[in-house]
Amino acid sequence: MKIFSFMHLLNSKRLWRLCFALPVSVSAFAAEGERGLTVPIRAGVDGTAKLSETFRLYRRSKALIIGIDNYTNGWPGLSMAVEDARQVAAALKKQGFDVTLKTNLNAVELQSTLESFFVVEGADSEVRLFVWYAGHGHTIGGEGYLVPADAPRPDQMAAFKLKALPMRSLGAYVRLAEAKHAFAVFDSCFSGTIFDAQRALPPTAITYATTRPVRQFLTSGDADQTVSDNGAFRELFLRALNGEEIADANRDGFLTASELGLFLNDRVTNLTEARQTPRYGKLRDRRFDRGDFVFALANTTKTPPPRRGRYKSHRIWPFGDRSRIATIPRCSKLI
């Protein structure tokens, strides 16, 4: 089946490029030292609540970025997963993260890399951990899998399961970390398995509840959907991280994982006319479902927050002619 990018779905004779030329401001609380983060704590969830104090949320920031293009055992190769990973890695370095970039990992490397990241790098309770994975994803009977470079096709069921990494294993790894906050983003699609999709609007202010332990997840599509290999999801993610789009719903200069998930769900769903719906949420574990991962935004436009936490829909895709190219999907499903 031929797969097309977002632009093909939304093709129109009238194409506009979105512009964000409003003045910017720099958050007074953006960073502590070189790689930590200090945030303002408010007395209540209302964004206008009294500022009670500033709080050192993280002392260190660690990121593991994975991209897999070179599939060698039956899966179609990808063209943008590694490039997406490199661009995300570069952006996070500017945010002060210590970044580890890994590409084209086989089954043994994928498992050991993820496990050691959460166990070793996550040994410090004052660290925040971020993971980005771009590559194939797959779902079998409701169980989501990350597909390493040497995994066979799922019609070889037993062999596939021996190579692919189930989301339940990732759930075990994140529980082994002592880190306060961990956030994993998957530019692929499969069943969430280990997390409940979040539907409530994020809090309108950072409070002490934000500082509680949490493990959060975001996928660029659901199990029965197609995620195109064209860099579009990564581009929106970076626009949000750089403050170029209104993802910071309360305009406080900080972007939480909940705000980011809400923004990407809304934008991608609208741009694809619901053909692709990112899912986000927290680990199904009462020990790790209370807080919220936080990024600092260097640039924030002086646009008032959207009402009710929703984002303006743009029915055109602003990223140029390359999005007309037919692309290979990053996911498949087998019931």
Secondary structure, DSSP 4 states (H G I P E B T S, - for coil): -----HHHHT--S--------S-EE--TTS-BTTTBEEEEEESSSSTTS-EEEEEEEESEEEEEEEE-----SSSPP-SSHHHHHHHHHHHHHHTT-EEEEEES--HHHHHHHHHHHHHHGGGSTTEEEEEEEES-EEEETTEEEE--TTPPPTTSHHHHHHHSEEHHHHHHHHHH---SEEEEEEEEE----SEEEP-SPPPSS--GGGGS-EEEEEEEE-TTS--BSSSHHHHHHHHHHTTSSTTSTT-SSEEEHHHHHHHHHHHHHHHTTTSS--EEEEES-TTSBS---EEE-S-EE-PPPPGGG------S--S-GGGGS---BSEEEE-
